[in-house]
Amino acid sequence: MAQTEYMAAYEKDNLRQIRLKINRKTEPDLLAWIEKQNNIQGYIKRLILEDMERGKENEDR
């Protein structure tokens, strides 16, 4: 199996891509903030994980 075929199979089995569209006209501040981040994917994952933790804390109450 060629490396590209292997990678395609790996991605199909293990990865999920999620797209986000941001309107340049109605959400320019949001877009500017995101574009300032060094690692956009890491930034978004960290925000989600923090939100998940807050959700767990609220469930414990």
TAFENSUL-V664450 format. One record per run of one state. SS is the DSSP state (H for helix, E for strand, C for the rest). FROM is the first residue (numbers start at 1). LEN is the number of residues. Records with the same first field share a line. If there is no record, write none. Layout:
SS->FROM-LEN ; FROM-LEN
This chain:
C->1-2 ; 15-13 ; 36-4 ; 61-1
H->3-12 ; 28-8 ; 40-21
